[in-house]
Amino acid sequence: MKLIHLTDTHLTTPGRSLYGIDPLARLQAAVEHIAHQHADAELCVVTGDLTHWGEAAAYASLRECLQMLPMPVLPLIGNHDDRGRFRAAFPETPVDDNGFVQWTQDTSAGRFILLDTVIGDADPRNPSAGYFDAGRLEWMRAQLDRAQADATPVFLFMHHPPFGVGIAAFDDINLVAEDARAFGALLRGYGPIRGQIRHLFFGHIHRPISGSWHGIPFSTLPATAHQSGLDFLAETDRFTHEAPGYGVVLITPEQVTVHISDFLYRGPQIDPGSERLRD
């Protein structure tokens, strides 16, 4: 299976720049590149922060742009999104019984479990951080039980990572500590020893990061919009104009391989046989 992973598109009202870039132009360039290079992909998953301010016009332009992709798109929400406006713009996206944007998707590689880690509007806690309350946790437990009964491999997708990544500016706004502990305790019962959870994909960080957590491999990507500086000393984030990217994920029964495409690169390509440059 070939999967496209996009994250943190941060669209604004069309024509409005963000941190010195045009996020819609960036996404359009990514979509054109994907359509040309990876039309054979089975699915595309977008792991949240679809918009920057949750504007209806931003969701409308997002929908129009994503419709240019030749494969189905599964969009999740992030802390910059507005759940109500998202649902109005993407009414076909499934939700659970409590209205959270989370569901399961059976694919040729296994079962995707797509999670909603966004705080409710009425909760006074930090709105930028991730939350996964008891109700959402029980929903996920039920999906894992079903996958285990079906002997189906599982791939998890979410916006906020349920662990720190060593960058202080983000570790304060990942999944909050109490929810992260409960999330981790649940997953330990379904780890790779049983061959159940094969990979965890997330967004939010705007950087390429990979590793493992409780034995579960994970990865995240550059945003298609602005990036986060790799600074282990700063207490607040610093955004950069480093190259955006998207993920090309190749999944077989034995292996999960994640490539990152620098889709805006327009520099020379060097033929090592002739040492000549070509455009």
N, C-alpha and C positions, 0 to 999 in steps of 0.2 A: 504494500500500500504506500502511495505517496500522499502526504498531508502537507498543506501549507499552513504555517502558523504566523499570524500577524498580531501585533499588540500595540496598544497606546497610540492610537491614531490622532487623538486630541483635536478633532475637528471643531472649528469655530463657524460663526456665520460666514458664508462664502465671501471672500475678499478681505477678511480680517486676518492679519498676521498674528503670530504668537511667538514671542521670544526671538523675533527677527526672521522667522521662516513662515512659509505658507503651508500649513498642514494638509490642506486639501490637495495642493499641487504635489506634495510628497506622496500622498496616498494614491493619487492618480498615476504617478510614475511607477509605484509599486504594482498596482493593478495591471498596467500595461505590460510590465516586465513578466509578471506571473502568467498572464494570458499568452504571451509569446513563448516563454520557456517551459511552462509547467501546466499546459492545458490538460495533461493526462492525470493531474492530481484528483483524488477521489473527493476530498473535502478541503475547506479552509476554515480554520477556527480563529476568531479574533478575541483575545483575552482581556478585554475591558479597556476603560478610559477611551471609549469610542469618540466622545466629545470632550471639550475642556470645560464648558460652562453649562452643559445640558440643554442647549437651546434647541427648539423645535426645528429651526432652519438648518442647524448643523446635522441633526439626524436625517433630515430630508436629503441633504447633499451626500451624506454617508450612504444612505440606501441607494441613491442613484449611482454612486461610484461603484459600490460593491456588486451591483447588478451586471457590471461589465465583466465580472469573472466568469469563466466557463464551468465552474464547479459550484455545488451548494456551499453556502457560507453559514457558519454557526457563530453568532455574536454573543458574547458575554458582556456584562456591565462591570465598571470599576467605580472607584470613589469619586471621579469627576462626572459620572453620569447621573441622570435623573431617571429613576426607574419608570415613573409614569409616562414621561415623554418618550422614553425608549419603547415602551410597550405600545404606545400610540403609533409610532413610526414603523415598528416591526411586530405587528399583531400576530403573525404566524409563529413567532418564537415561543416555544413551550414555557410554561411556568408550573411550579408545584402548587399544592392546594392552598398555600398561604400567599401566593402571588410572587414568590421569589423566582428569579430567572435562572432556574436550574432544572435539568432534565437529563435523561440518558439517550444515547444515540448508538444503535448497533451499526458497526462498520465491518468491512472485510478483514480488519486486523483485530477486532474485539469490540468491547463496549466502552464508549466514551462516557464518562460521568462529568457533566459540566456544572460548575458550582457558582452560586451567588454569594459573594463575601462582602456585600455592600450593606452599610448600616441603614436602619430604618430612619425615616425623617424625624420621628418623634424622640429618638434617643439622644440625650444630651452629650454623649461621649464624643471623643475625637472623630469627626466625620471623615478624616482622611485615612484612618486606620481600617483594617479589615475585621469583620465580625462573623462568627459562625455559631449562632446560639444553639440551645439544646434542641429546638425543633428542627433546625437544618441538619444538625448532627444525626438525629434519629432518621431523617429522610435519607441521608447518605448511608447510614448503617443498613437500611432496608435495601438500597441499591446494591451494596456490596454483598449482602446475603443472597440476593437474587443472582448476581453474577457468579458467586461461588457455587450455588446450586446448579447453575447452567454450565459450570466449568469454563467460563468465558474470561479471557484476559481483560484487564481493566486499564484504562488510561484516564488520568485525572486532569482537569483543566480548571483554572481559577485565576482571579486577578491578583489578589494579595498572596504572597508566600506565607506559609504557616511556620516560618522560622526566620532567624536573622541571617544576613548575608555579609556581615562585617562592615557595612557602611552605616555609620551612626544615624545619618539623616533619614535613612529608610527603615532601619531597625525599629525606630520609634513609631512607625506607621504601617508596619506589616500586620499580620493577624495578631490581635491583642493577646497578651500572655495567657490569660485563663482559657480563651477559646483555642489558642494554639496547643496548649497542653492536652485539652480534651480531644482535639483533632488528631494529634500524634498518638494518643492512647488508643483511639479507635483504629488507626491505620496499622499499628503494630500487630494487630490480630489478623491482618490480611496481607502481610508483607511478602517479599519475593520468595521466601522459603516455600510458600504454597503456589508460587508462580502466578499470583493473582494480580498485583498492581505492577505494571511494567514500566510506567513513566508518569511523572508529574510535570505538567507544563503550566507556567504562570507568566504574568506580565508585571506591571507596576514599577519595576526598577529602572527601566530604560537602559539596560546594559546587558551584554552577553555574559551569562553566568551558567555554570553547570556543576553538578556534584551529585551527592547522594544524601538522603535524610532517612534515618531509621532503615537503611538498606534500600531505599527506593530511589532510583535515579531521577534527577530533575534537570530542567533547563529553562532558561528565559533568554530574551533577545533584546537587541536594540529596538527602540520604538521606530515607527515610521516618521514620527514627528521629532522633537528635540530629544537630546540624550542627557544622561546624568554623568557628571564628572566622577572619575574613579579617585575619590579622596577619602582616605580612612581617618583623617584628622578633623575635617570640617564638621561642625555640629549641625549646620544647615546645608541643604543641597545646593549645588551649583550646576546649572544647565549649560550644555555645550552644543556646538554644531558639529560634533563628530558624525561620521557617516551613519545614516539610518540603515535598517535592514529588515529582512523577514526570514522566517525559517522554512527550510525544505526538509521534511522529516520522512525518512524511508524506514518502513516497518516490515520486518519479516518475522517468522516465528522464533528465530534465534537472536534477533538484533534490532535495536532502535538506533538510527543514525540521524543526527541533527546537523544540517548544514545551515550557514547563515549567508544570505545573498546580499552583497553590497550593490543594490540595484541602481544606484546613481553613479557608479564608477564609469567614467568615460575616458580613462587613460589608455596608454598603449598596451597591446598584447604582444608578447615576445615569443616568437617561434624558436625554441631552443636548438632545433636542428640547423637553422640557417642564421640564427642570431639577428634576424631582421624583425623590425617592428611592423605590425599591421594594425590598422584602425579597428 
